[in-house]
Every structure is written in structure tokens, then in C-alpha cells.
Amino acid sequence: MINEHYQIGEVAEMVGLSLRTIRYYEEIELVSPSGRTEGGFRLYTDSDVSRLHLVKALKPVGLSLETMGELVGAVDDLGADERPDDSANERVAAVLEVAYEGCDDLEESLRRARAALAEVAALVQEGVR
């Protein structure tokens, strides 16, 4: 498999993040480009893009950037070793627990929002009659 390299603008478009956000993630070492061109342009691989997709997907769950960094690092560790050590598995499990709690909170917020919208829609329907 040929590993493509993408410049930051392409990555931003693929993932749906701003250039500024991607640069910030690099600054805090959440995501780093796998290389640079001779001219200094950042080059990202498919793996880097996947990492950015994961971070973007987890952002609404309410994980801190530090916690996301722990997860991404542990996932990297799991993918890098033929047989990952227990600490990587434990780190992923701990972050997953927090992430699932965040998902539960989001689902509850959505349920309340939908109920509120249904009440507004009912008021509109009553006004139409």
C-alpha cells in the first residue's frame, strides 16, 4: 500500500478542520505531521488524517485535549506493537469509559432538546388551529 502524503490544506478540507486548528493541535503535540517538504510545508499521511478524524469525532463528547492526547497516544501504541502491553490497553479502556459517559451526556442533552422542540412545535400547531 502506498502511503499518500497530503499538505495541510488538503487535510483541512478532508477532515473539516481549519488550518489554524490543525496547527494548534500540532503545537500542543496532539497531532504532528509525519514530515515536511524541502520547502518546509507540512506533510500528513493517511494515519495522521485518521488521527485528526478521531480527535474531531471525540470533540463533542467533551474530552479535554489532554485526554484526547492520551487516547491517541495509546491507540498509536496499540497499533505500533505486535502485542501491545497492558498499560496501553488500560489507558484506552480508561479514556473509553470517560468518552462513553460523555456520549451518554450528549444523548441526554439531545433528548431534552428534542422534547423542548416538540413543545414549541405543539404551540405552533395550537396557534394554527
Secondary structure, 3 states (H helix, E strand, C coil): CCCCCEEHHHHHHHHCCCHHHHHHHHHCCCCCCCEECCCCCEEECHHHHHHHHHHHHHHHHCCCHHHHHHHHHHHHHHHHCCCCCHHHHHHHHHHHHHHHHHHHHHHHHHHHHHHHHHHHHHHHHHHHC
